[in-house]
Amino acid sequence: MTVNLIFKIAAVGILVSVVGQVLKHAGREEQAFLVSLTGLILVLSWVMPYIYQLFSTMKALFQL
């Protein structure tokens, strides 16, 4: 996992929280929920290969 990925995740988190707060104060809770859900899916799509690699490594480790 690179430092760039951590910075990307932090940037998405900050952006989602700011946009979510603006939308909630504007009375658009549904769009705020969709923005947070989109941010979650985006971050999961970035992290999923690393999770797969972790499980593959654990599987290979315990197949001794």
Distance bins in CASP14 RR format, pairs under 12 A and 6 or more apart:
PFRMAT RR
TARGET T0000
AUTHOR 0000-0000-0000
RMODE 2
METHOD distances of the structure
MODEL  1
1 7 0 0 0 0 0 1 0 0 0 0 0
1 8 0 0 0 0 0 1 0 0 0 0 0
1 9 0 0 0 0 1 0 0 0 0 0 0
1 46 0 0 0 0 1 0 0 0 0 0 0
1 47 0 0 0 0 1 0 0 0 0 0 0
1 49 0 0 0 0 1 0 0 0 0 0 0
1 50 1 0 1 0 0 0 0 0 0 0 0
1 51 0 0 0 0 0 1 0 0 0 0 0
1 53 0 0 0 0 1 0 0 0 0 0 0
1 54 0 0 0 0 1 0 0 0 0 0 0
2 8 0 0 0 0 1 0 0 0 0 0 0
2 9 0 0 0 0 0 1 0 0 0 0 0
2 46 0 0 0 0 0 1 0 0 0 0 0
2 47 0 0 0 0 0 1 0 0 0 0 0
2 49 0 0 0 0 0 1 0 0 0 0 0
2 50 0 0 0 0 1 0 0 0 0 0 0
3 9 0 0 0 0 0 1 0 0 0 0 0
3 10 0 0 0 0 0 1 0 0 0 0 0
4 10 0 0 0 0 0 1 0 0 0 0 0
4 11 0 0 0 0 0 1 0 0 0 0 0
4 46 0 0 0 0 0 1 0 0 0 0 0
5 11 0 0 0 0 0 1 0 0 0 0 0
5 12 0 0 0 0 0 1 0 0 0 0 0
5 42 0 0 0 0 0 1 0 0 0 0 0
5 43 0 0 0 0 1 0 0 0 0 0 0
5 45 0 0 0 0 0 1 0 0 0 0 0
5 46 1 0 0 1 0 0 0 0 0 0 0
5 47 1 0 0 1 0 0 0 0 0 0 0
5 48 0 0 0 0 0 1 0 0 0 0 0
5 49 0 0 0 0 0 1 0 0 0 0 0
5 50 0 0 0 0 1 0 0 0 0 0 0
6 12 0 0 0 0 0 1 0 0 0 0 0
6 13 0 0 0 0 0 1 0 0 0 0 0
6 43 0 0 0 0 0 1 0 0 0 0 0
6 46 0 0 0 0 0 1 0 0 0 0 0
6 47 0 0 0 0 0 1 0 0 0 0 0
6 50 0 0 0 0 0 1 0 0 0 0 0
7 13 0 0 0 0 0 1 0 0 0 0 0
7 14 0 0 0 0 0 1 0 0 0 0 0
7 46 0 0 0 0 0 1 0 0 0 0 0
8 14 0 0 0 0 0 1 0 0 0 0 0
8 15 0 0 0 0 0 1 0 0 0 0 0
8 39 0 0 0 0 0 1 0 0 0 0 0
8 42 0 0 0 0 1 0 0 0 0 0 0
8 43 0 0 0 0 1 0 0 0 0 0 0
8 45 0 0 0 0 0 1 0 0 0 0 0
8 46 1 0 0 1 0 0 0 0 0 0 0
8 47 0 0 0 0 0 1 0 0 0 0 0
9 15 0 0 0 0 0 1 0 0 0 0 0
9 16 0 0 0 0 0 1 0 0 0 0 0
9 39 0 0 0 0 1 0 0 0 0 0 0
9 40 0 0 0 0 0 1 0 0 0 0 0
9 42 0 0 0 0 1 0 0 0 0 0 0
9 43 1 0 1 0 0 0 0 0 0 0 0
9 44 0 0 0 0 0 1 0 0 0 0 0
9 45 0 0 0 0 0 1 0 0 0 0 0
9 46 1 0 0 1 0 0 0 0 0 0 0
9 47 1 0 0 1 0 0 0 0 0 0 0
9 50 0 0 0 0 0 1 0 0 0 0 0
10 16 0 0 0 0 0 1 0 0 0 0 0
10 17 0 0 0 0 0 1 0 0 0 0 0
10 43 0 0 0 0 0 1 0 0 0 0 0
11 17 0 0 0 0 0 1 0 0 0 0 0
11 18 0 0 0 0 0 1 0 0 0 0 0
11 39 0 0 0 0 0 1 0 0 0 0 0
11 42 0 0 0 0 0 1 0 0 0 0 0
11 43 0 0 0 0 0 1 0 0 0 0 0
11 46 0 0 0 0 0 1 0 0 0 0 0
12 18 0 0 0 0 0 1 0 0 0 0 0
12 19 0 0 0 0 0 1 0 0 0 0 0
12 35 0 0 0 0 0 1 0 0 0 0 0
12 36 0 0 0 0 0 1 0 0 0 0 0
12 38 0 0 0 0 1 0 0 0 0 0 0
12 39 1 0 1 0 0 0 0 0 0 0 0
12 40 0 0 0 0 1 0 0 0 0 0 0
12 41 0 0 0 0 0 1 0 0 0 0 0
12 42 1 0 0 1 0 0 0 0 0 0 0
12 43 1 0 1 0 0 0 0 0 0 0 0
12 44 0 0 0 0 0 1 0 0 0 0 0
12 45 0 0 0 0 0 1 0 0 0 0 0
12 46 0 0 0 0 1 0 0 0 0 0 0
12 47 0 0 0 0 0 1 0 0 0 0 0
13 19 0 0 0 0 1 0 0 0 0 0 0
13 20 0 0 0 0 0 1 0 0 0 0 0
13 21 0 0 0 0 0 1 0 0 0 0 0
13 35 0 0 0 0 0 1 0 0 0 0 0
13 36 0 0 0 0 1 0 0 0 0 0 0
13 38 0 0 0 0 0 1 0 0 0 0 0
13 39 1 0 0 1 0 0 0 0 0 0 0
13 40 0 0 0 0 1 0 0 0 0 0 0
13 42 0 0 0 0 1 0 0 0 0 0 0
13 43 1 0 0 1 0 0 0 0 0 0 0
14 20 0 0 0 0 0 1 0 0 0 0 0
14 21 0 0 0 0 0 1 0 0 0 0 0
14 39 0 0 0 0 0 1 0 0 0 0 0
15 21 0 0 0 0 0 1 0 0 0 0 0
15 22 0 0 0 0 0 1 0 0 0 0 0
15 35 0 0 0 0 1 0 0 0 0 0 0
15 36 0 0 0 0 0 1 0 0 0 0 0
15 38 0 0 0 0 0 1 0 0 0 0 0
15 39 0 0 0 0 1 0 0 0 0 0 0
15 42 0 0 0 0 0 1 0 0 0 0 0
15 43 0 0 0 0 0 1 0 0 0 0 0
16 22 0 0 0 0 0 1 0 0 0 0 0
16 23 0 0 0 0 0 1 0 0 0 0 0
16 24 0 0 0 0 0 1 0 0 0 0 0
16 31 0 0 0 0 0 1 0 0 0 0 0
16 32 0 0 0 0 1 0 0 0 0 0 0
16 33 0 0 0 0 0 1 0 0 0 0 0
16 34 0 0 0 0 0 1 0 0 0 0 0
16 35 1 0 1 0 0 0 0 0 0 0 0
16 36 1 0 1 0 0 0 0 0 0 0 0
16 37 0 0 0 0 1 0 0 0 0 0 0
16 38 1 0 0 1 0 0 0 0 0 0 0
16 39 1 0 1 0 0 0 0 0 0 0 0
16 40 0 0 0 0 1 0 0 0 0 0 0
16 41 0 0 0 0 0 1 0 0 0 0 0
16 42 0 0 0 0 1 0 0 0 0 0 0
16 43 0 0 0 0 1 0 0 0 0 0 0
17 23 0 0 0 0 0 1 0 0 0 0 0
17 24 0 0 0 0 0 1 0 0 0 0 0
17 32 0 0 0 0 0 1 0 0 0 0 0
17 35 0 0 0 0 1 0 0 0 0 0 0
17 36 0 0 0 0 1 0 0 0 0 0 0
17 39 0 0 0 0 0 1 0 0 0 0 0
18 24 0 0 0 0 0 1 0 0 0 0 0
18 25 0 0 0 0 0 1 0 0 0 0 0
18 32 0 0 0 0 0 1 0 0 0 0 0
18 35 0 0 0 0 1 0 0 0 0 0 0
18 36 0 0 0 0 0 1 0 0 0 0 0
19 25 0 0 0 0 0 1 0 0 0 0 0
19 26 0 0 0 0 0 1 0 0 0 0 0
19 28 0 0 0 0 0 1 0 0 0 0 0
19 31 0 0 0 0 1 0 0 0 0 0 0
19 32 1 0 0 1 0 0 0 0 0 0 0
19 33 0 0 0 0 0 1 0 0 0 0 0
19 34 0 0 0 0 0 1 0 0 0 0 0
19 35 1 0 1 0 0 0 0 0 0 0 0
19 36 0 0 0 0 1 0 0 0 0 0 0
19 38 0 0 0 0 1 0 0 0 0 0 0
19 39 0 0 0 0 1 0 0 0 0 0 0
20 26 0 0 0 0 1 0 0 0 0 0 0
20 27 0 0 0 0 0 1 0 0 0 0 0
20 28 0 0 0 0 1 0 0 0 0 0 0
20 29 0 0 0 0 1 0 0 0 0 0 0
20 30 0 0 0 0 0 1 0 0 0 0 0
20 31 0 0 0 0 1 0 0 0 0 0 0
20 32 1 0 1 0 0 0 0 0 0 0 0
20 33 0 0 0 0 1 0 0 0 0 0 0
20 34 0 0 0 0 1 0 0 0 0 0 0
20 35 1 0 1 0 0 0 0 0 0 0 0
20 36 1 0 0 1 0 0 0 0 0 0 0
20 37 0 0 0 0 0 1 0 0 0 0 0
20 38 0 0 0 0 0 1 0 0 0 0 0
20 39 0 0 0 0 0 1 0 0 0 0 0
21 27 0 0 0 0 0 1 0 0 0 0 0
21 28 0 0 0 0 0 1 0 0 0 0 0
21 29 0 0 0 0 0 1 0 0 0 0 0
21 32 1 0 0 1 0 0 0 0 0 0 0
21 35 0 0 0 0 0 1 0 0 0 0 0
21 36 0 0 0 0 0 1 0 0 0 0 0
22 28 0 0 0 0 1 0 0 0 0 0 0
22 29 0 0 0 0 0 1 0 0 0 0 0
22 31 0 0 0 0 1 0 0 0 0 0 0
22 32 0 0 0 0 1 0 0 0 0 0 0
22 35 0 0 0 0 1 0 0 0 0 0 0
23 29 1 0 0 1 0 0 0 0 0 0 0
23 30 0 0 0 0 1 0 0 0 0 0 0
23 31 1 0 1 0 0 0 0 0 0 0 0
23 32 1 1 0 0 0 0 0 0 0 0 0
23 33 0 0 0 0 1 0 0 0 0 0 0
23 34 0 0 0 0 1 0 0 0 0 0 0
23 35 1 0 0 1 0 0 0 0 0 0 0
23 36 0 0 0 0 1 0 0 0 0 0 0
24 30 0 0 0 0 0 1 0 0 0 0 0
24 31 0 0 0 0 1 0 0 0 0 0 0
24 32 1 0 1 0 0 0 0 0 0 0 0
24 33 0 0 0 0 1 0 0 0 0 0 0
24 35 0 0 0 0 0 1 0 0 0 0 0
24 36 0 0 0 0 0 1 0 0 0 0 0
25 31 0 0 0 0 0 1 0 0 0 0 0
25 32 0 0 0 0 1 0 0 0 0 0 0
26 32 0 0 0 0 1 0 0 0 0 0 0
27 33 0 0 0 0 0 1 0 0 0 0 0
28 34 0 0 0 0 1 0 0 0 0 0 0
28 35 0 0 0 0 1 0 0 0 0 0 0
29 35 0 0 0 0 0 1 0 0 0 0 0
29 36 0 0 0 0 0 1 0 0 0 0 0
30 36 0 0 0 0 0 1 0 0 0 0 0
30 37 0 0 0 0 0 1 0 0 0 0 0
31 37 0 0 0 0 0 1 0 0 0 0 0
31 38 0 0 0 0 0 1 0 0 0 0 0
32 38 0 0 0 0 0 1 0 0 0 0 0
32 39 0 0 0 0 0 1 0 0 0 0 0
33 39 0 0 0 0 0 1 0 0 0 0 0
33 40 0 0 0 0 0 1 0 0 0 0 0
34 40 0 0 0 0 0 1 0 0 0 0 0
34 41 0 0 0 0 0 1 0 0 0 0 0
35 41 0 0 0 0 0 1 0 0 0 0 0
35 42 0 0 0 0 0 1 0 0 0 0 0
36 42 0 0 0 0 0 1 0 0 0 0 0
36 43 0 0 0 0 0 1 0 0 0 0 0
37 43 0 0 0 0 0 1 0 0 0 0 0
37 44 0 0 0 0 0 1 0 0 0 0 0
38 44 0 0 0 0 0 1 0 0 0 0 0
38 45 0 0 0 0 0 1 0 0 0 0 0
39 45 0 0 0 0 1 0 0 0 0 0 0
39 46 0 0 0 0 0 1 0 0 0 0 0
39 47 0 0 0 0 0 1 0 0 0 0 0
40 46 0 0 0 0 0 1 0 0 0 0 0
40 47 0 0 0 0 0 1 0 0 0 0 0
41 47 0 0 0 0 0 1 0 0 0 0 0
41 48 0 0 0 0 0 1 0 0 0 0 0
42 48 0 0 0 0 0 1 0 0 0 0 0
43 50 0 0 0 0 0 1 0 0 0 0 0
43 51 0 0 0 0 0 1 0 0 0 0 0
44 50 0 0 0 0 0 1 0 0 0 0 0
44 51 0 0 0 0 1 0 0 0 0 0 0
44 52 0 0 0 0 0 1 0 0 0 0 0
45 51 0 0 0 0 0 1 0 0 0 0 0
45 52 0 0 0 0 0 1 0 0 0 0 0
47 53 0 0 0 0 0 1 0 0 0 0 0
47 54 0 0 0 0 0 1 0 0 0 0 0
48 54 0 0 0 0 0 1 0 0 0 0 0
48 55 0 0 0 0 0 1 0 0 0 0 0
49 55 0 0 0 0 0 1 0 0 0 0 0
49 56 0 0 0 0 0 1 0 0 0 0 0
50 56 0 0 0 0 0 1 0 0 0 0 0
50 57 0 0 0 0 0 1 0 0 0 0 0
51 57 0 0 0 0 0 1 0 0 0 0 0
51 58 0 0 0 0 0 1 0 0 0 0 0
52 58 0 0 0 0 0 1 0 0 0 0 0
52 59 0 0 0 0 0 1 0 0 0 0 0
53 59 0 0 0 0 0 1 0 0 0 0 0
53 60 0 0 0 0 0 1 0 0 0 0 0
54 60 0 0 0 0 0 1 0 0 0 0 0
54 61 0 0 0 0 0 1 0 0 0 0 0
55 61 0 0 0 0 0 1 0 0 0 0 0
55 62 0 0 0 0 0 1 0 0 0 0 0
56 62 0 0 0 0 0 1 0 0 0 0 0
56 63 0 0 0 0 0 1 0 0 0 0 0
57 63 0 0 0 0 0 1 0 0 0 0 0
58 64 0 0 0 0 0 1 0 0 0 0 0
END
